[in-house]
Amino acid sequence: MLDFNQQKISRMDYRDSHTGSDCAADYEAHYTRGRGYFYWQYFEKPYLKKLFARLGKEFPGRYLDFACGTGRILQLGAPYFAESFGIDVSETMLAVARRSAPTTRLIRADVTTGPPDVGPFTVISLFRFLLNAEDCLREDVLRWLRVVIAPQSVLVVNNHLNRSSISGVSRRVRNLASSRHRYPVLSDGEVENLMRACGFSIFERYGFGFLPPNRYHNILPLALLASLERRLQRITALQPYTQDRIYLCHPV
């Protein structure tokens, strides 16, 4: 399976990486073993379940998962809102999302060329996009989301490779050592500047991932690894060094 960060390197446009016939199966497989499964099952999924339950009460109404892919995030958020929408450029991805989020309105669209008339939304999520997308695509999408988000609402975004984490430092070293492959990494500061430039202000952060397991298998038992991770999570000063970062933003 081609690493999703490598996909960014090998193509001209991030959108193209999701149009292949195998893209949905490859994406789903990432969360069935190794670090993808570990982080999703032990940290990201439990956190998001609690978060969406909270946001559904504090910001009830309409929910959008942008770049929804196969519906991994969408299926967690949709039950807490009166209406839910998913937007993606890939029909292959949306075909899977229709099964995982059957009550959600799914739209195939490229908002940079043909934005649908769907807003406003009280909660919007945007996952596995900021890191992989080109600078201009990131900004175009965020500015469109700023248009369709309601005042005093929440945008939830993530960065799945923080440059200050162990994995982020490893990627940066590999970048220096290679003249061909450049792996994207983002810092908290870079994300904050990007969000501010596009009309959002970060008001809450969450991080996980200190001791990344192997991509395809785990050296330590998952329960032990999860216990170590949770102990490290309790140390506030270490939060900026987590691999996966989730940001809650208000429009400004």
C-alpha positions as CSV (number, residue, x, y, z in Angstrom):
1,M,0.0,0.0,0.0
2,L,1.4,3.4,-0.9
3,D,1.9,5.7,2.0
4,F,-0.5,8.6,1.9
5,N,2.4,11.1,2.5
6,Q,4.3,9.5,-0.4
7,Q,1.2,10.0,-2.6
8,K,1.6,13.7,-2.1
9,I,5.2,13.5,-3.4
10,S,4.4,11.4,-6.4
11,R,1.5,13.5,-7.8
12,M,0.9,17.1,-8.8
13,D,-2.5,17.5,-7.1
14,Y,-3.6,16.0,-3.8
15,R,-7.1,15.5,-5.2
16,D,-5.8,13.0,-7.8
17,S,-4.7,10.6,-5.1
18,H,-8.3,9.7,-4.1
19,T,-9.7,9.0,-7.6
20,G,-8.1,5.5,-8.2
21,S,-10.2,2.4,-7.9
22,D,-8.1,1.1,-5.0
23,C,-7.9,4.3,-3.0
24,A,-10.9,3.5,-0.7
25,A,-9.7,0.0,0.1
26,D,-6.1,1.2,0.8
27,Y,-7.4,4.0,3.1
28,E,-9.6,1.6,5.0
29,A,-6.7,-0.9,5.4
30,H,-4.6,1.7,7.0
31,Y,-6.8,1.4,10.1
32,T,-6.9,-2.4,10.4
33,R,-3.3,-3.0,11.7
34,G,-0.2,-1.4,13.1
35,R,0.0,2.3,14.1
36,G,-3.1,3.3,12.1
37,Y,-5.3,0.8,14.0
38,F,-3.6,1.6,17.3
39,Y,-4.0,5.3,17.3
40,W,-7.5,5.2,15.9
41,Q,-8.9,2.6,18.2
42,Y,-7.2,3.6,21.4
43,F,-7.1,7.4,21.1
44,E,-8.6,9.2,18.2
45,K,-12.0,7.4,18.0
46,P,-12.7,7.5,21.8
47,Y,-11.8,11.2,21.9
48,L,-13.9,12.1,18.9
49,K,-16.9,10.2,20.2
50,K,-16.8,12.4,23.4
51,L,-16.1,15.5,21.4
52,F,-19.0,15.1,19.0
53,A,-21.4,14.3,21.9
54,R,-20.3,17.6,23.5
55,L,-20.4,19.7,20.3
56,G,-23.8,18.3,19.4
57,K,-25.1,19.8,22.6
58,E,-23.2,23.0,22.6
59,F,-23.6,23.7,18.8
60,P,-26.7,21.8,17.7
61,G,-27.8,22.0,14.1
62,R,-26.0,21.1,10.9
63,Y,-22.7,19.1,10.6
64,L,-20.3,18.9,7.7
65,D,-17.4,16.5,7.3
66,F,-15.3,18.0,4.5
67,A,-13.0,15.6,2.5
68,C,-15.1,12.9,4.2
69,G,-13.4,10.0,2.3
70,T,-14.9,6.7,3.4
71,G,-16.9,8.2,6.3
72,R,-14.5,7.3,9.1
73,I,-15.0,10.6,10.9
74,L,-18.5,11.3,9.5
75,Q,-20.1,8.2,11.0
76,L,-18.9,9.4,14.5
77,G,-20.2,12.9,14.2
78,A,-23.5,12.5,12.2
79,P,-25.6,10.9,15.0
80,Y,-25.3,14.1,17.2
81,F,-26.8,16.6,14.7
82,A,-30.1,17.2,13.1
83,E,-28.6,17.2,9.6
84,S,-25.2,15.8,8.4
85,F,-23.4,16.3,5.2
86,G,-20.2,14.8,3.7
87,I,-18.3,16.3,0.7
88,D,-15.5,14.6,-1.2
89,V,-14.0,14.7,-4.7
90,S,-13.8,10.9,-5.0
91,E,-16.8,8.8,-6.0
92,T,-14.8,5.7,-5.0
93,M,-14.5,7.1,-1.4
94,L,-18.1,8.2,-1.3
95,A,-19.4,4.7,-2.3
96,V,-17.9,3.4,0.9
97,A,-19.2,6.4,2.9
98,R,-22.7,5.7,1.8
99,R,-22.6,2.4,3.7
100,S,-20.9,3.7,6.8
101,A,-23.1,6.8,7.1
102,P,-26.4,5.9,5.4
103,T,-28.5,8.8,6.8
104,T,-26.0,11.5,5.7
105,R,-26.3,13.6,2.5
106,L,-23.1,12.9,0.5
107,I,-22.0,15.3,-2.2
108,R,-19.3,14.8,-4.8
109,A,-17.8,18.2,-5.4
110,D,-14.6,20.2,-5.8
111,V,-15.4,23.3,-3.9
112,T,-12.5,25.2,-5.6
113,T,-14.2,25.0,-9.0
114,G,-17.9,24.3,-8.3
115,P,-18.8,25.0,-4.7
116,P,-22.2,23.5,-3.7
117,D,-24.9,25.7,-2.0
118,V,-25.1,23.8,1.3
119,G,-24.3,26.1,4.3
120,P,-24.4,27.3,6.9
121,F,-23.0,24.7,9.4
122,T,-22.6,24.8,13.1
123,V,-19.9,22.1,13.2
124,I,-17.4,21.2,10.5
125,S,-14.7,18.6,10.6
126,L,-11.6,18.4,8.3
127,F,-9.3,15.4,8.9
128,R,-6.2,14.1,7.1
129,F,-6.3,17.1,4.8
130,L,-4.0,19.9,6.0
131,L,-0.9,17.9,6.0
132,N,-1.4,16.3,2.6
133,A,-2.9,19.1,0.5
134,E,-0.9,21.7,-1.4
135,D,-0.6,25.2,0.1
136,C,-3.0,26.8,-2.3
137,L,-5.5,23.9,-2.0
138,R,-5.4,24.2,1.8
139,E,-6.1,27.9,1.7
140,D,-8.9,27.7,-0.9
141,V,-10.7,25.0,1.1
142,L,-10.3,26.8,4.4
143,R,-11.6,30.0,3.0
144,W,-14.6,28.2,1.5
145,L,-15.3,26.6,4.9
146,R,-15.1,30.1,6.5
147,V,-17.9,31.1,4.2
148,V,-20.2,28.2,5.0
149,I,-19.6,28.0,8.8
150,A,-22.1,29.8,10.9
151,P,-21.0,32.5,13.4
152,Q,-20.0,31.2,16.8
153,S,-19.6,27.7,15.5
154,V,-16.7,25.2,15.5
155,L,-14.3,23.8,12.9
156,V,-12.4,20.7,14.0
157,V,-9.2,20.0,12.1
158,N,-6.2,17.7,12.5
159,N,-2.5,17.5,11.7
160,H,-1.4,13.8,11.7
161,L,2.3,14.5,11.5
162,N,3.5,17.2,14.0
163,R,7.0,18.2,13.1
164,S,8.1,18.3,16.7
165,S,7.1,14.7,17.4
166,I,9.4,11.7,17.2
167,S,7.9,10.7,13.9
168,G,8.1,14.3,12.7
169,V,11.7,14.6,13.5
170,S,12.4,11.3,11.8
171,R,10.6,12.5,8.6
172,R,12.6,15.7,8.7
173,V,15.9,13.8,8.9
174,R,14.8,11.6,5.9
175,N,14.0,14.8,4.0
176,L,17.5,16.1,4.5
177,A,19.0,12.7,3.5
178,S,16.9,12.4,0.3
179,S,17.0,14.5,-2.8
180,R,13.9,12.8,-4.3
181,H,11.3,12.2,-1.6
182,R,10.1,15.1,0.6
183,Y,7.6,14.1,3.3
184,P,5.3,16.9,4.6
185,V,5.3,17.8,8.3
186,L,3.5,20.7,10.0
187,S,4.1,22.4,13.3
188,D,1.5,23.8,15.7
189,G,2.7,27.3,14.8
190,E,2.3,26.6,11.1
191,V,-1.2,25.3,11.6
192,E,-2.1,28.3,13.8
193,N,-0.8,30.8,11.2
194,L,-2.7,29.0,8.4
195,M,-6.0,29.0,10.4
196,R,-5.6,32.7,11.3
197,A,-4.9,33.7,7.7
198,C,-8.1,31.9,6.6
199,G,-10.3,33.4,9.3
200,F,-10.2,31.0,12.2
201,S,-8.8,31.1,15.7
202,I,-7.7,28.0,17.6
203,F,-9.2,27.8,21.1
204,E,-8.6,24.2,22.1
205,R,-6.0,21.5,21.3
206,Y,-5.6,17.8,21.8
207,G,-2.7,15.5,21.0
208,F,-1.8,11.8,21.1
209,G,1.1,9.7,19.9
210,F,4.5,9.7,21.7
211,L,5.8,6.2,21.0
212,P,4.7,5.3,17.5
213,P,4.3,1.6,16.9
214,N,5.6,0.0,13.6
215,R,3.4,0.7,10.6
216,Y,2.4,-2.9,10.1
217,H,2.9,-4.7,13.5
218,N,3.5,-3.8,17.1
219,I,6.6,-4.6,19.1
220,L,4.9,-4.1,22.4
221,P,1.4,-5.5,23.4
222,L,-1.2,-2.9,22.5
223,A,-2.6,-2.6,26.0
224,L,0.9,-1.9,27.4
225,L,1.7,0.6,24.7
226,A,-1.7,2.4,25.3
227,S,-0.9,2.5,29.0
228,L,2.5,4.1,28.4
229,E,0.9,6.6,26.0
230,R,-1.8,7.7,28.4
231,R,0.8,8.3,31.2
232,L,2.8,10.5,28.9
233,Q,-0.4,12.3,27.8
234,R,-1.0,13.4,31.4
235,I,2.2,15.5,31.3
236,T,1.0,18.8,29.9
237,A,4.4,20.0,28.9
238,L,4.7,17.0,26.5
239,Q,1.5,17.7,24.6
240,P,3.3,19.9,21.9
241,Y,5.4,16.8,21.0
242,T,2.5,14.4,20.2
243,Q,2.4,13.1,16.6
244,D,-1.3,13.7,16.0
245,R,-2.8,17.1,16.8
246,I,-6.5,18.0,16.8
247,Y,-7.5,21.7,16.9
248,L,-10.9,23.3,17.7
249,C,-11.4,26.6,15.9
250,H,-13.9,29.4,16.0
251,P,-14.5,31.6,12.9
252,V,-13.3,35.2,13.5
